[in-house]
Amino acid sequence: MLKRALAVAVLGLASLISSVAAAEDIKIGNLTISDPYVRAMVPGAPVGGGYMAITNTGDTDDRLLAASSPRAATVQIHEMKMDNDVMIMRELPDGLLIPAGKTVELKPGGYHVMFMKITDRFIEGQTVKTTLKFEKAGSVEVDFPVGSVAASKPGANASPDADMPDMKGMKGMKGMKGMNMNEKHSSGDPQNDIPATLKAMFETPGKPLTIQPVVAHGDWAVAGWVQDGRGGRALLKKGNAGWTVHLCSGDSLKDADALQKIGVAPDDAHAIATDLSVAEAKLDAKTLALFSSFEGMVMMDRADAANAGGDHAGHTK
């Protein structure tokens, strides 16, 4: 009896494993959808990014036209790229082409599905049911597992440079190892060093960068920025070589709980949130609106883990 029960249990486990493996790839028509996942959202984040690989095994092109989910009021197909030295994100109104015989990757820093107007944020371990609509293959329901806040693939931990698009060709961006360009901008005062670091990284002659306010506690700081009609907030971390940009976001960087989830120590997170509220109360409404216009989160630093001795992906409204 015990042997029989054990055999049934083993068969049941094998069946479960088989079903999980089968769920990894979703097939519809000539398309195969692999490794879908979304990132967990920090408190206050209004949007979430979804990623996957889509392979077209047919001999005719197809197109991802639209997506919908009960977890979001709106779901759009987006791309993220550099445009005139500025990182932008835009909706693809005609959808995303899936060429015949090719695989198209939707990944941080590139194409992605953007979940917008989310009422209940995505929490790691959940599943987000989503319907994808293709021009030729039709519609299919896909379960997107929720990974970590900065996961670069299903079930992965944070990848410091996962969100960075191809940076070649950017003007004035030499010496980008670890996004650490502050060796010449270290006075010991974050009010001087942080603006100098950000300006060295992102300011160009035709696009001045305004940095205010700068709030620092311990090894972490938040700075507001405005450039060329866009704006947001940057979270910076202090390492052995000085300040480096950890990520860029919007209103989520005002929230102490969100800062802690990103990795800021509780005392520093609460101090930053409190002081930032006081400092930003002195700014005009237009500037604050630009700070808030940055949706999602863009991880910036590449060598933060190595120096511990860097959707979506974000965009402006």
N, C-alpha and C positions, 0 to 999 in steps of 0.2 A: 504493500500500500504506500509506504514511504517512497519506494523507488518510483512508483507510478506518479505520485504527486510531484516528485522532484523532476521527472521527465516532462510532465505537463508544464511545470514552472520554467524549465529550460526552454521548451518550445515557445512558451508565451514570451519569454525574454527575447528569444531570437526573432519572433514576429515583431516585437516592439522595436528592436534595433533596425530591422528591415524597413519598418514603416517610417522611422526617423530618417534613415538614409534616403528613402524614396522621396521624402519631403524636401530634401535639400535642393533638388532640381525640379522645376515646374515646367512642363512641356505644354505648349499650345500651338497647333499648326506646325510650322517649321521653326518655331522659336523655342529656345531653352533658357529659362531664367535660373541663375545660380547665385547662391550666397546672398540672399536678401537680408538686410539688417537696417535698423535705425539707431541713432545715438540717443542715449539718455539725455534728458533736458535738465538744466539747472533751474532752480526756482526763479520765476520771473521771465524766463525766455519765452517769446511768443511764437517761435517757429521751431520745427525739427527737420532734420535731413534724413532721407532714405537712399540707400545705395544697393547695387546689385550688378551682376553681369548678365547681358542678354546676347545670346548667340543665335544667329540666323543660319540654319543649315540648308535653306532653300536656295533657289536660283533667281529669286526676285526680291527686291528690297521691300522692307516693311517699315513701319513708323509707329513709335509710341506716341499716341495722340493726347492722352489724358489719364488722370488717375483720380480716385476718390477714396475716402475713408470715413467711417463713422467717428473717428477720433479727431477729425479736423473739418472746419467749415469749408476750407478751400485746399486743394492739392494742385500744385503746378509742377511742370517740368522746367528745370532751370539749368543754366550753365554758368560757371564761374571762370573768369579769365582776366588777363591784364589788358587794359585799354589805355594807351597814352600814359603809361607808368602808374596807372591807378587800377587797383583790384576792384572789379565790378562783378555783379551778379545780375542776370537778367532771365526773364521767362522766355522760353522758346514757344512763340505763339503757334508755330506750325508743327510742333512736336519734335521728337528726336528720331533722326533717321537711323535705321538698323540695316546696314547694307547686306546684300546677299553674300553668304559665305564668310561673314565677319562677326567678331565679337565686340560689342560696345560696353565699356565699363562705366558704370555710374559710381563715382567714388569721391571722397572729400577732396576739394580743390578743383573739381571738374563738373561733369554732368551729375545731376542728382534730382531726386524727387523732393519737393519742398512742401511740408505739411504746415499750413498756416491757420491762424485763429484757433489754436488748440486750447481747449478748456481744461483738460486734465493732462498735465505734462507726462511725457514718456518716462517711465522708471525702469531701470535696468532689471531684466528678468521678465518683463511683460512681453506681450506680442501685439503688434499693431496690424489689424486686418485691413488690407488695401485692395482695391480693384484697379487693375491696369487695363487700359483700352488700346488695342493696336489696330492699325488701319486695315490690315488683311487678316491677321490671326484671330481678331476678335477680342473679347474681354476675358480676363482670368483673375481669380482671387488669389492673392499672395499674402502669406503671413510673414511679417517683418519682425524678427526677434529684436528686442531692445538690448543693445550692448552698453558699454561704459560711455561716459560723457565724451571721450575723445577716441573711441574705438576706430581703428583703421580697417577692420574686417570683422566678420561675425565672431563673437566670443573673445575678441582681442582686447588687451589693455590699451591704454592711451598710447598713441603714436605721436611724438612731439612735432613731426613735420608733416603729418598726414594731410593738413589742409592747404599746404603751400602749393600754388600752381607753379608752372614752369617760370622761373624768374630770369632766365637768360634774356638779355636785351634790355633789362631795366637800367636806366641811366643812374649813375652815381651810387650803384649798389655793390661796389667792390668790397672784398673782404667780408663775405657774408657768413663765414663759419659760425654757426650758432646764433646767427642774427645779432652777433655781438660787435657793435661798431663804436663802443664807448671808451676805448683805451685812451683817446685824446680828450675825453669829456668827463674826467673824474676829478671833482673838486672836493668830494666828501659831502656835498650838500645836494640832496635829491631835487630841490627846487631849481638848481642849475643843471645838474647832470642829466636828469630825465628829459627836459625839453631839448637839451643839446643832442642827446642820443636819438630821440625821435626825429629831430630835424635832419640829422646826418643820414638817417635811414630813408626818409620819405620826402623831404622837401626838395623841390626843384626850382630853378629860377622863375619859371612862369606859374608855379603853384606853391605859394607860401603856406606854411603850416603854422597854425595857431594852437598853442598848448596852454590850457587852463581849465580847471585848477589842477594842481598836483598834490595828492594826499598820500603820504607814506607812513607806514608803521612797520617796524621790524624789517624783514627782508622783502616786503611786498609794497606795491604802490599802485594807485589808480590815477590815470591822467586823462582828462578830456581833450579831444582834438577836433579841429575844424580845418578842412582843406577843400577848395574848389567846389563849394556848395554841398559838401558832404561832411559827416561828422560821426563821432562815436566815442567810445572810451577804450583805453588800453590798460591792461593789467601787466605790470612789470615785476620782475623778480631780481633781487640783488644776489650776485654770486661772487666768486673770487675775483673776477675781472670787472665787476661793476654791474650796472643795470642792463638787463636784456628784456625784450618784449616777450611776454609769455603768451598772451592772446589778445584779440580785439573783440569787443562786443558792444552792447548797448546798455539798456536799463538793468540787465541782469547783474552788472558789476556794481550796482548801488545796493545790492541785497547781501546782508551778512551771511545768510544761509547758503546762497549761491556761491559766494567767495569760499566758504568752508568746503563745499563740495568740490570745488576746483582744486583745493589743496592748501588754502590759506589757513594758518592757525586761528582757532576761535577768537582769541583775544585781539589779534591783529585784524581779523575780519570785521568784528564789531566796531573796533576803533576806526577803521577805514570807512565803513558805512556811515557812522555817526558824523565824522569830520567832513566826509564828502557831501552829506546833506547840508551841512552848515555852509560849506564853501560854495556849493552850487546855488544856494538860495540868493547869492549876490549877483548871479548872472541873469541876463535877459532871457525872455521866453524863447526867442528865435534860436539862440545858442543851445538851450536845453532841448529844443525840438530836434536839432541836428544830432545831439548826443543820442537821443532816443530813436532816431531814424535807423540806426544800425541794428539790423535784425540778425539773430542767430549768433554764431561764435566762430571765429577763425583763429586756430592755433598758429602761433608764429615762431616760437623758438625751436631750434633743431638740436641743440646740444645740451639742453638743460639737465637731462639725466646724467650725462657725462660730466657736467660741471658741478654736480652736487657735492662735490668735495672742494614747446614746444615742439546742419547745415547747417542753416547751414550756413559751417560756412555761413557767412553773414553778408548782408547787403543793405543798402539804404532804401527806404520806402520811396 
